[in-house]
């Protein structure tokens, strides 16, 4: 559901109740999306840290591959 900022301020208890029972409540300001009100439990799920990018890379299978180094010819540059 989407609320205009003024309506959300005037009916904040209702916005909170709907966030708890129905899900995220979107609030607009001057016709543009501004914020989303969500339940604390949902917020905590979003904050739960996952594996880091480094952990992800380190978890990849190890493959023993050798690459041949190629030295391409240099090009002439006009200055």
C-alpha positions as CSV (number, residue, x, y, z in Angstrom):
1,X,0.0,0.0,0.0
2,X,1.1,3.5,-0.7
3,X,0.5,6.5,1.6
4,X,1.0,10.2,1.0
5,X,3.3,11.7,3.7
6,X,0.6,13.9,5.2
7,X,-1.8,10.9,5.5
8,X,0.9,8.7,6.9
9,X,1.7,11.3,9.6
10,X,-2.0,11.7,10.5
11,X,-2.6,8.0,10.6
12,X,0.8,6.7,11.7
13,X,-0.7,4.1,14.1
14,X,-2.6,2.6,11.1
15,X,0.5,2.7,8.9
16,X,2.4,0.7,11.7
17,X,-0.5,-1.8,12.2
18,X,-0.7,-2.4,8.4
19,X,3.1,-2.9,8.2
20,X,2.9,-5.5,11.0
21,X,-0.1,-7.4,9.5
22,X,0.0,-6.7,5.7
23,X,3.6,-6.0,4.9
24,X,5.6,-3.0,3.8
25,X,3.9,0.4,3.6
26,X,5.3,2.8,1.1
27,X,5.2,6.5,1.8
28,X,5.5,9.2,-0.9
29,X,6.5,12.8,-0.6
30,X,5.5,15.3,-3.3
31,X,4.3,12.3,-5.4
32,X,7.7,10.5,-5.3
33,X,8.6,7.4,-3.3
34,X,10.3,8.5,-0.1
35,X,10.4,5.7,2.6
36,X,9.0,2.3,3.4
37,X,7.7,1.3,6.8
38,X,8.3,-2.3,7.6
39,X,7.9,-4.6,10.7
40,X,10.9,-5.0,13.0
41,X,11.1,-8.7,12.3
42,X,11.3,-8.1,8.5
43,X,14.0,-5.4,9.1
44,X,16.0,-7.9,11.2
45,X,15.8,-10.5,8.4
46,X,17.2,-7.9,6.0
47,X,20.0,-7.0,8.3
48,X,21.2,-10.5,8.9
49,X,24.7,-10.7,7.5
50,X,25.5,-13.2,4.9
51,X,28.8,-14.5,3.6
52,X,31.1,-11.8,2.4
53,X,32.2,-11.6,-1.2
54,X,35.6,-12.9,-0.2
55,X,34.0,-15.9,1.6
56,X,32.1,-16.6,-1.6
57,X,35.2,-16.5,-3.7
58,X,37.1,-18.7,-1.3
59,X,34.3,-21.3,-1.3
60,X,34.6,-21.8,-5.1
61,X,36.0,-25.1,-6.2
62,X,39.7,-25.2,-6.6
63,X,40.8,-26.0,-10.2
64,X,44.4,-26.5,-11.1
65,X,44.6,-24.7,-14.5
66,X,47.7,-23.1,-16.0
67,X,47.3,-20.3,-18.4
68,X,49.9,-19.5,-21.1
69,X,51.1,-16.0,-21.0
70,X,50.7,-14.2,-24.3
71,X,52.8,-11.2,-25.1
72,X,50.9,-9.4,-27.9
73,X,53.0,-7.2,-30.2
74,X,53.0,-3.6,-29.2
75,X,51.3,-1.1,-31.5
76,X,52.7,2.1,-33.0
77,X,51.2,5.3,-31.7
78,X,51.4,8.5,-33.6
79,X,52.1,11.5,-31.2
